[in-house]
Amino acid sequence: MKRRKVNGFVFNSQLLLCFAAVLSLSLGLAVTASAAPQPVYGGIYNTHTTAPRSLDPHMETAGQTPVVTNNTYNTLLRFSPDMTGVEADLAKSWRQIDELTYEFKIHEGVRFHDVPPVNGRELNSADVKYSIERVAGMHGKAADFKHRYYFEGKIASIETPDKYTVVVKTKKPYAALLSYISSPWCAIVAKEVVDQHGDLKRHAIGTGPFILTEFVQGSHINLVKNPNYFKKGLPYLDGMNIRIMPDPSSVVSAYIAGRLDGAQVTYHFMPTIKEKVPGNIVDQLEGTHMWTLRFPPWIEGVKPLKAPFDKLEVRQAVAMAIDKKRLLELAWGGFGTAQVGPVPQCVQYALPQEQQVEYNPQKARELLAKAGYPNGFTTELMTWNLPYMSKPAQVIQEMLKEIGVELKLNLLEMAQYFNKAYRFEYEMALHIMTAGVDPEEWLVPYFGPLETSTYYKWSNPEIWPLIDKQQHIMIPAERQALIKEIQKKVMADVPNIFLYTQHRFINRKPYVHLRQRYMLDFQPLYGEDYWMEKH
């Protein structure tokens, strides 16, 4: 891995997703060289996360969960560090036999953790079949499985001709299949663990490099080395202690004081870390989570759009009142990318900046008057009460005030927010779209048919057949063209306003090394790649 040492930081130069991020001159960066020594064994890596809602990889959507599940489970495949392809994990080989048929050969001798109820038994093809079916919502209440759109209605059969072979047949050509098979949300689990506990919300018993020993909600998560891990020589660490720390200032203090070996922080704290942590290493990555401003969902026959958001001109006016680049600058120091449509700019399926919504407050006021609101209106904006959400909410509040729209901010605890969001109980919401593993993942669960959209619902049946059609186009250029057309139609409706993605700053002490860093937001920490000089 190529690295650059920059004024006390070491930046991994190849770690920016799709494009190299521009490093801000305000941080005072200059470039020298650095080299990593050879791995050694031992040590406990101390890091942090905010509280995961649950540890169930098939039900969850929030990024705190894979901090644990990527280290306790494996997937058949996973995305390469730069997300340009996929690489083997449990599968030692895979091939597409014809336009509908995929064969996966899994490693022999892979064992689940040596804890009840699996007790170290060997993983087999039946576990893979069960796990894919569970993601699809076939084992339990379908609505609980937020990623069921990966496979629901797409797969004709899953065959297990022997213990180490899985054959997946799709009903139609399905362009996203390998992407979803490679998703961290497609972890391979054991049926008997689900049967014993009812779900996996507090249990993470898989085949991964670490074994969960303790999960104390609101306090910490402890993992120890799996001595029977199937990847020879891994992991290097004896374990990982993950502290649950919702307060960013506490994270920074703990990192500076030496209680944490690694920490992801906001850009605000980078000058302090530069000053206080000699030799600090930071990876600055482009994110694929997109900040969006949501209007109420439209569920035809169940939840109709209510005034004032039933008027297209109102939604257009709000969109034109937001200066996205200024919002990004004020809310996140400019470290990120202003977005155009649902698919982020770092993905080749994204719309170009030339098609950005015009920032024009005067025209926005005219649209409000045309819609019957010459003096504006008052509404509520709901989000959760962490700075990366409350700060942009406050900036949006000020921007909309300029056109007469008064926002009352409703800042909730994260769990409260998502409970209301998934019940679609809000007037407006500042939200973060999922970090997709395929371009359609910014479309299907938000703007697809009502029965399959899981995160948001929008009743425009003109869009639905196009979303279905793109799934079956196997020629990338043709699929890209259609996905761009779908995005234009979504933007014409203005159900959401697509704001920006943020850069992430992931720090580690100079004695902490890793073989590779993965770009995908949902691959934040693979402990099998870490090792420490000091332990």
ChimeraX attribute file (.defattr): number of C-alpha atoms within 10 A of each C-alpha:
attribute: neighborCount
match mode: 1-to-1
recipient: residues
	/A:1	12
	/A:2	13
	/A:3	19
	/A:4	19
	/A:5	21
	/A:6	20
	/A:7	18
	/A:8	19
	/A:9	25
	/A:10	22
	/A:11	24
	/A:12	19
	/A:13	16
	/A:14	22
	/A:15	23
	/A:16	23
	/A:17	23
	/A:18	18
	/A:19	14
	/A:20	13
	/A:21	18
	/A:22	10
	/A:23	13
	/A:24	11
	/A:25	8
	/A:26	7
	/A:27	13
	/A:28	10
	/A:29	14
	/A:30	13
	/A:31	14
	/A:32	11
	/A:33	10
	/A:34	12
	/A:35	10
	/A:36	14
	/A:37	8
	/A:38	9
	/A:39	15
	/A:40	14
	/A:41	16
	/A:42	17
	/A:43	16
	/A:44	20
	/A:45	21
	/A:46	18
	/A:47	24
	/A:48	24
	/A:49	22
	/A:50	18
	/A:51	20
	/A:52	21
	/A:53	18
	/A:54	18
	/A:55	22
	/A:56	24
	/A:57	27
	/A:58	26
	/A:59	22
	/A:60	20
	/A:61	21
	/A:62	17
	/A:63	19
	/A:64	20
	/A:65	23
	/A:66	26
	/A:67	20
	/A:68	28
	/A:69	26
	/A:70	25
	/A:71	25
	/A:72	28
	/A:73	25
	/A:74	22
	/A:75	23
	/A:76	25
	/A:77	25
	/A:78	25
	/A:79	24
	/A:80	17
	/A:81	19
	/A:82	18
	/A:83	15
	/A:84	9
	/A:85	12
	/A:86	17
	/A:87	16
	/A:88	17
	/A:89	17
	/A:90	26
	/A:91	21
	/A:92	15
	/A:93	16
	/A:94	18
	/A:95	11
	/A:96	14
	/A:97	11
	/A:98	10
	/A:99	14
	/A:100	15
	/A:101	19
	/A:102	18
	/A:103	20
	/A:104	22
	/A:105	19
	/A:106	23
	/A:107	20
	/A:108	15
	/A:109	14
	/A:110	19
	/A:111	19
	/A:112	27
	/A:113	27
	/A:114	17
	/A:115	13
	/A:116	12
	/A:117	17
	/A:118	18
	/A:119	12
	/A:120	16
	/A:121	16
	/A:122	15
	/A:123	24
	/A:124	21
	/A:125	21
	/A:126	19
	/A:127	19
	/A:128	26
	/A:129	19
	/A:130	18
	/A:131	22
	/A:132	26
	/A:133	18
	/A:134	25
	/A:135	27
	/A:136	25
	/A:137	22
	/A:138	15
	/A:139	15
	/A:140	13
	/A:141	9
	/A:142	16
	/A:143	14
	/A:144	14
	/A:145	22
	/A:146	22
	/A:147	29
	/A:148	24
	/A:149	21
	/A:150	23
	/A:151	21
	/A:152	18
	/A:153	13
	/A:154	17
	/A:155	20
	/A:156	15
	/A:157	14
	/A:158	21
	/A:159	15
	/A:160	19
	/A:161	11
	/A:162	11
	/A:163	16
	/A:164	19
	/A:165	20
	/A:166	24
	/A:167	21
	/A:168	19
	/A:169	22
	/A:170	19
	/A:171	13
	/A:172	16
	/A:173	17
	/A:174	20
	/A:175	19
	/A:176	20
	/A:177	18
	/A:178	20
	/A:179	18
	/A:180	23
	/A:181	21
	/A:182	23
	/A:183	23
	/A:184	25
	/A:185	24
	/A:186	25
	/A:187	29
	/A:188	26
	/A:189	29
	/A:190	21
	/A:191	17
	/A:192	13
	/A:193	18
	/A:194	17
	/A:195	11
	/A:196	11
	/A:197	11
	/A:198	10
	/A:199	17
	/A:200	19
	/A:201	18
	/A:202	16
	/A:203	19
	/A:204	24
	/A:205	26
	/A:206	28
	/A:207	30
	/A:208	32
	/A:209	29
	/A:210	31
	/A:211	26
	/A:212	24
	/A:213	12
	/A:214	14
	/A:215	18
	/A:216	12
	/A:217	14
	/A:218	13
	/A:219	12
	/A:220	18
	/A:221	21
	/A:222	19
	/A:223	23
	/A:224	18
	/A:225	24
	/A:226	23
	/A:227	15
	/A:228	19
	/A:229	20
	/A:230	19
	/A:231	14
	/A:232	7
	/A:233	10
	/A:234	19
	/A:235	24
	/A:236	20
	/A:237	24
	/A:238	18
	/A:239	23
	/A:240	23
	/A:241	17
	/A:242	21
	/A:243	22
	/A:244	21
	/A:245	18
	/A:246	14
	/A:247	12
	/A:248	18
	/A:249	13
	/A:250	11
	/A:251	23
	/A:252	21
	/A:253	14
	/A:254	18
	/A:255	25
	/A:256	20
	/A:257	12
	/A:258	13
	/A:259	13
	/A:260	21
	/A:261	21
	/A:262	23
	/A:263	22
	/A:264	21
	/A:265	18
	/A:266	20
	/A:267	18
	/A:268	10
	/A:269	13
	/A:270	17
	/A:271	12
	/A:272	13
	/A:273	20
	/A:274	18
	/A:275	13
	/A:276	13
	/A:277	18
	/A:278	14
	/A:279	18
	/A:280	23
	/A:281	27
	/A:282	27
	/A:283	22
	/A:284	26
	/A:285	28
	/A:286	25
	/A:287	22
	/A:288	27
	/A:289	23
	/A:290	25
	/A:291	22
	/A:292	19
	/A:293	24
	/A:294	22
	/A:295	21
	/A:296	24
	/A:297	26
	/A:298	21
	/A:299	16
	/A:300	13
	/A:301	7
	/A:302	7
	/A:303	13
	/A:304	13
	/A:305	18
	/A:306	12
	/A:307	9
	/A:308	19
	/A:309	19
	/A:310	15
	/A:311	16
	/A:312	16
	/A:313	22
	/A:314	25
	/A:315	22
	/A:316	22
	/A:317	26
	/A:318	24
	/A:319	25
	/A:320	23
	/A:321	24
	/A:322	25
	/A:323	18
	/A:324	24
	/A:325	17
	/A:326	14
	/A:327	22
	/A:328	21
	/A:329	14
	/A:330	14
	/A:331	21
	/A:332	21
	/A:333	15
	/A:334	18
	/A:335	24
	/A:336	20
	/A:337	22
	/A:338	25
	/A:339	26
	/A:340	24
	/A:341	28
	/A:342	29
	/A:343	28
	/A:344	26
	/A:345	21
	/A:346	17
	/A:347	15
	/A:348	14
	/A:349	22
	/A:350	20
	/A:351	23
	/A:352	14
	/A:353	12
	/A:354	8
	/A:355	10
	/A:356	15
	/A:357	20
	/A:358	15
	/A:359	17
	/A:360	14
	/A:361	20
	/A:362	13
	/A:363	16
	/A:364	26
	/A:365	25
	/A:366	17
	/A:367	22
	/A:368	26
	/A:369	16
	/A:370	13
	/A:371	18
	/A:372	14
	/A:373	16
	/A:374	14
	/A:375	11
	/A:376	19
	/A:377	14
	/A:378	12
	/A:379	14
	/A:380	14
	/A:381	23
	/A:382	27
	/A:383	26
	/A:384	22
	/A:385	16
	/A:386	15
	/A:387	14
	/A:388	14
	/A:389	18
	/A:390	20
	/A:391	16
	/A:392	20
	/A:393	28
	/A:394	17
	/A:395	17
	/A:396	22
	/A:397	18
	/A:398	15
	/A:399	20
	/A:400	21
	/A:401	16
	/A:402	16
	/A:403	23
	/A:404	17
	/A:405	22
	/A:406	18
	/A:407	21
	/A:408	14
	/A:409	18
	/A:410	17
	/A:411	17
	/A:412	16
	/A:413	11
	/A:414	14
	/A:415	13
	/A:416	12
	/A:417	21
	/A:418	18
	/A:419	11
	/A:420	13
	/A:421	19
	/A:422	12
	/A:423	11
	/A:424	19
	/A:425	15
	/A:426	20
	/A:427	18
	/A:428	22
	/A:429	24
	/A:430	22
	/A:431	22
	/A:432	20
	/A:433	23
	/A:434	20
	/A:435	21
	/A:436	22
	/A:437	22
	/A:438	18
	/A:439	21
	/A:440	22
	/A:441	20
	/A:442	22
	/A:443	22
	/A:444	23
	/A:445	24
	/A:446	23
	/A:447	27
	/A:448	26
	/A:449	20
	/A:450	20
	/A:451	10
	/A:452	20
	/A:453	19
	/A:454	21
	/A:455	19
	/A:456	25
	/A:457	24
	/A:458	23
	/A:459	20
	/A:460	17
	/A:461	12
	/A:462	10
	/A:463	19
	/A:464	18
	/A:465	12
	/A:466	15
	/A:467	20
	/A:468	14
	/A:469	13
	/A:470	22
	/A:471	19
	/A:472	14
	/A:473	18
	/A:474	14
	/A:475	10
	/A:476	11
	/A:477	12
	/A:478	11
	/A:479	20
	/A:480	18
	/A:481	14
	/A:482	17
	/A:483	23
	/A:484	19
	/A:485	14
	/A:486	23
	/A:487	22
	/A:488	17
	/A:489	14
	/A:490	19
	/A:491	19
	/A:492	11
	/A:493	14
	/A:494	20
	/A:495	24
	/A:496	25
	/A:497	25
	/A:498	27
	/A:499	25
	/A:500	28
	/A:501	25
	/A:502	24
	/A:503	23
	/A:504	20
	/A:505	19
	/A:506	17
	/A:507	23
	/A:508	23
	/A:509	21
	/A:510	20
	/A:511	16
	/A:512	19
	/A:513	19
	/A:514	16
	/A:515	13
	/A:516	17
	/A:517	22
	/A:518	19
	/A:519	23
	/A:520	23
	/A:521	20
	/A:522	24
	/A:523	20
	/A:524	18
	/A:525	18
	/A:526	22
	/A:527	25
	/A:528	22
	/A:529	17
	/A:530	21
	/A:531	26
	/A:532	21
	/A:533	15
	/A:534	12
	/A:535	13
